[in-house]
Amino acid sequence: MDHSHTALIIVDNQIGALDSPFWSPARSNPAYLSNLTTLLSAFRSIPSGAQAPHSNPPIHSVLKSFKNHSLVLSLSAPNQITDPHVPVLHIYHASTNPLSPLHPSSPGIAFHSNTLPLPNEAVFSKTKNSAFCGTSELERWLRGHEIWKIYFVGLSVDLCLGSTIRHASDLGIADHEVDERVLVGNEKGEGTRERENVSKGDIVLVEDATAAWAKYNGEYDAELVHGVHVGSLKGEFARVVKTEDVLVEMGLTGKSN
């Protein structure tokens, strides 16, 4: 099975997001971490099926890692990627609010222990809700590596994860040209010309590998917030699946019921 154009993106699975009552003490989806861990282990085990390693985009990329809760920045040349597995990308939020547990001065900015990036996995930072805001290294990475199918997981479906998915859809981040050419013109053949055939990519939200928090002191409970925001993304911005569906699609288990 060829997964050479597929990637998993994990958004904001950070200590400060999970272990702090900053947003609310009530969180949806108790199975969130278990499902996320299952997916991460699965993707790390899947060969991409690529015939040759992809090349990095023609830019220097900034690799970011955590060391004693500080950000360590280093430049790497655009070498070829030799890892044969499906790419896993990590996004972290660096809040500009000094009171936030995701502020760079807080230990909460670090990735949660269940999704610590491996050395061969790309890491991107953001300060806005969408990971595609501004001059997006993430967008260039995805286009440069010809990623046409993206599974999105992480936090939270009503904030950064949801905003990132909407932005990805608006950008057509997974759309790509196919080899076929289409002739267009009127029924008499006048004005006939070739048009490049663009295939829509596949932006996928894994609904049981994300979560949300209750709003307004519990006036809107966490599961309600979660369900409404998944529903608003479904169809309009993303295809929505569950963890079990992903394992089937990636060829790791049989068909789900």
C-alpha positions in Angstrom: 0.0 0.0 0.0 1.5 3.4 -1.1 1.4 6.0 1.7 4.1 8.2 0.1 1.7 11.3 0.0 0.3 10.8 3.5 1.2 12.5 6.9 0.0 12.7 10.5 -0.1 16.2 12.1 -0.3 16.4 15.9 -1.4 19.9 17.1 -0.6 21.3 20.5 -0.3 18.1 22.5 1.6 20.0 25.2 1.9 19.6 29.0 0.3 23.0 29.6 -2.7 22.1 27.5 -3.4 18.8 29.1 -2.3 19.2 32.7 -3.6 22.7 33.5 -7.1 23.9 34.3 -6.3 27.2 32.4 -9.2 26.7 29.9 -11.5 24.5 32.1 -11.1 21.6 34.5 -13.6 19.6 32.4 -12.3 18.1 29.1 -14.1 15.9 26.6 -13.1 12.5 25.3 -11.4 10.5 28.1 -9.9 8.2 25.4 -8.1 11.1 23.8 -4.5 10.2 24.9 -5.0 6.5 24.4 -6.2 7.0 20.8 -3.5 9.5 20.1 -0.8 7.1 21.3 -2.3 4.3 19.2 -2.2 6.5 16.1 1.3 7.7 16.7 2.6 4.2 17.2 0.8 3.0 14.1 2.2 5.8 11.9 5.7 5.3 13.1 5.5 1.7 12.1 4.1 2.2 8.5 6.5 2.3 5.5 5.6 5.1 3.3 5.8 3.0 0.1 7.7 5.8 -1.6 9.9 4.7 -4.5 12.6 7.2 -3.5 13.1 9.5 -0.6 11.5 12.9 -0.9 13.7 16.0 -0.9 13.3 18.8 1.6 11.9 22.1 0.1 14.7 24.4 -1.1 14.9 26.3 2.1 16.8 26.0 5.4 14.5 24.6 8.0 14.6 25.4 11.7 14.5 22.4 13.9 13.1 23.0 17.3 13.4 20.8 20.3 12.9 21.1 24.0 15.8 21.0 26.5 15.1 21.9 30.1 11.9 23.6 29.0 13.8 26.0 26.7 13.7 26.1 22.9 16.9 25.1 21.2 17.1 26.4 17.6 19.4 25.0 15.0 19.6 25.2 11.2 19.8 22.2 9.0 20.6 22.1 5.3 17.9 20.7 2.9 19.2 17.2 2.8 17.2 14.3 1.5 14.9 12.5 4.0 16.0 9.0 4.5 13.3 7.8 7.0 11.1 5.3 5.1 8.0 5.8 7.3 5.0 7.9 6.9 5.8 11.5 8.1 4.7 12.6 11.6 4.7 16.3 12.1 4.4 18.1 15.5 3.0 21.5 16.1 3.4 23.4 19.4 1.9 26.7 20.5 4.2 29.4 22.0 1.7 31.7 23.6 2.3 35.5 23.7 0.2 35.6 27.0 2.6 35.5 29.9 -0.1 33.9 32.1 -0.7 31.1 29.7 0.7 27.6 30.5 1.9 27.5 26.9 4.1 30.7 27.3 7.8 30.0 26.5 8.6 30.8 30.1 6.4 28.0 31.4 7.4 24.3 31.6 3.9 23.7 30.2 5.1 24.6 26.7 6.9 21.2 26.4 5.4 18.3 24.5 3.5 15.8 26.5 5.5 12.7 27.2 3.3 10.4 25.1 4.1 12.4 21.9 7.7 13.4 22.2 9.0 14.0 18.7 11.7 11.6 17.4 14.8 13.1 15.8 13.6 12.4 12.3 10.2 14.1 12.9 9.6 17.7 11.8 8.5 20.2 14.5 6.9 23.6 13.9 6.0 26.4 16.2 3.1 28.9 16.1 1.8 31.9 18.0 -1.7 32.1 16.4 -4.5 29.6 16.4 -3.8 28.3 12.9 -0.5 26.7 12.2 -0.6 28.2 8.7 -0.7 31.8 9.8 2.1 34.1 8.5 5.0 32.8 6.5 4.2 29.2 7.0 7.1 26.8 7.1 4.5 24.1 7.6 2.8 24.9 4.3 6.1 24.9 2.4 7.0 21.6 4.0 3.8 19.9 3.1 3.8 21.2 -0.5 7.5 20.4 -0.9 7.0 16.9 0.2 3.8 16.4 -1.9 1.6 15.5 1.0 -1.9 15.1 -0.3 -3.6 13.2 2.6 -3.3 14.7 6.0 -4.7 13.2 9.3 -5.1 15.9 11.9 -5.2 15.1 15.6 -4.4 17.0 18.8 -5.8 20.0 20.7 -8.2 21.4 20.6 -11.0 20.9 18.1 -12.7 24.2 19.1 -9.5 26.3 19.0 -6.1 25.6 17.4 -6.8 22.2 15.8 -10.1 23.4 14.3 -8.5 26.7 13.1 -5.6 24.8 11.5 -8.0 22.5 9.6 -10.1 25.3 8.3 -7.0 27.2 7.1 -5.6 24.1 5.5 -8.9 23.6 3.6 -9.0 27.2 2.5 -5.4 27.0 1.3 -6.1 23.8 -0.6 -3.1 22.5 1.2 -3.5 19.0 0.0 -4.7 19.7 -3.6 -2.4 18.7 -6.3 -2.1 18.5 -10.1 -2.5 15.1 -11.7 -0.9 13.9 -15.0 -4.1 14.0 -16.9 -5.1 17.0 -19.0 -8.7 18.0 -19.7 -9.9 19.6 -23.0 -12.3 22.5 -22.4 -14.3 24.4 -24.9 -17.9 24.8 -26.2 -19.9 22.1 -27.9 -18.7 23.1 -31.4 -15.1 22.7 -30.3 -14.4 26.4 -30.3 -11.9 27.8 -27.9 -10.7 24.3 -27.0 -7.7 24.3 -24.8 -6.0 22.1 -22.3 -6.7 22.6 -18.6 -4.6 21.2 -15.9 -6.6 18.6 -13.8 -6.4 19.4 -10.1 -7.3 16.7 -7.7 -8.7 17.6 -4.3 -6.6 16.4 -1.4 -7.8 14.6 1.6 -7.9 16.6 4.9 -9.0 14.3 7.7 -10.0 15.0 11.3 -9.8 12.0 13.7 -12.6 12.9 16.0 -11.7 10.6 18.8 -8.1 11.8 18.8 -9.0 15.3 19.8 -10.7 17.0 22.7 -12.4 20.2 23.9 -13.0 22.0 27.2 -16.3 23.1 28.8 -17.2 26.7 28.3 -18.6 29.4 30.6 -18.3 27.6 33.8 -19.9 24.5 32.5 -22.9 26.2 30.8 -21.7 24.3 27.6 -20.3 21.0 28.7 -17.1 19.6 27.1 -18.7 16.8 25.1 -21.3 19.3 23.6 -18.5 21.7 22.6 -16.5 18.8 21.1 -19.5 17.4 19.1 -20.6 20.8 17.8 -17.2 21.7 16.5 -16.6 18.3 14.9 -19.9 18.7 13.2 -19.0 22.2 11.9 -15.8 20.8 10.3 -17.4 17.7 8.8 -17.8 17.8 5.1 -17.3 21.6 4.8 -13.6 21.5 5.8 -12.6 17.9 6.4 -13.5 14.3 6.3 -14.2 13.0 9.8 -13.2 9.5 10.9 -12.4 7.6 14.1 -9.1 6.0 15.2 -10.3 2.6 14.1 -11.1 3.9 10.6 -7.6 5.3 10.3 -6.0 1.9 11.1 -8.2 0.3 8.5 -7.4 3.0 5.9 -3.7 2.5 6.6 -3.9 -1.2 6.1 -3.2 -2.2 9.8 -6.5 -3.8 10.6 -9.5 -5.3 8.9 -12.6 -3.4 7.9 -14.4 -1.7 10.8 -18.1 -2.4 11.4 
